[in-house]
Amino acid sequence: MARVVVFLVFDGVTMLDVVGPAEVFVEANAAGADYSLRYVSSSGAPVVTSVGIRLPVDGTPGDVVELDTVVVSGGEVLVGLPVPEALVGAVRELAARARRVVSICTGAFVLAAAGVLDGRRATTHWRQAGRLARGYSGVEVVPDAIFVEDRGVFTSAGVSAGMDLALALVERDCGADLARTVARSLVMFMQRPGGQSQFSAPLRGRTPRAPVLREVVDLVAAQPGLDHSASAMAGRVGVSARHLARLFAAELETTPARFVEQVRLDHAKVLLDAGHSVAQAARLAGFGSSETMRRVFVGWLGVSPSEYRARMSTSVGLRS
């Protein structure tokens, strides 16, 4: 029997959060799978997506007879405002009948508001992970994962991560060979596991309140290749290493060493994107050696520097 995948959509839904995963399931059908896609809104009326395209639907959640997987896509309209009660009710109705529940990006806020994530681990786009954690204390937020599974509930980071999650679901349902065929057809990577870090820096955009910490952070960001041991950083701003560590913990929720490591990682990614060799990137980013940088890349991203460079390179940077 066909696996019925129901997408719950709403006005302002992010278009790619819907069509990205949907294309994965459709491509899986071309390779031999049997998914049947349905689109519903809480009212049964068509919705207008984030890009202004009017999206027809098949009805309301109550019109769905067969149901395997429910997918709640994200949208900027879900952030900073109470989730509409009609949407919460629709999720509860669908989740009660589904084998598995999925959210894409900020769709996690709808699952959280409906109580689906209570006592579970979950993720969302790293920009909104803190807001999700603050708004729903019963959810254990994993801020920098591509996707997370917890007892039949799957949550993913933003946009392309929804396609990664859909591909992972196809692999579970239909096996690695069929999923590999889908990945090749859609020019995707089979290697992006759920636990892999989002290729973004969750510390970006945070401006420390304490002048001392702000000075340290700015210097690390501007010159990652300097000696940024805890004692060296503390000495430059005239405080103890212990006091500096307390500031990092209080304002940035990290340690000095971990912050420096992430800044160097981000700097190295930019260098690799620009065409530098692994050895050059390691030296310029302050890692000291290619092996040290390799360990950091594998620890944070789940890939080596050379693998990252190959995946993220553009046609401009390719060599014949």
Summary of the structure (lengths in Angstrom):
residues: 320
radius of gyration: 21.8
end to end distance: 46.9
largest distance: 68.9
contacts: 1054
relative contact order: 0.09
helix: 49%
strand: 12%
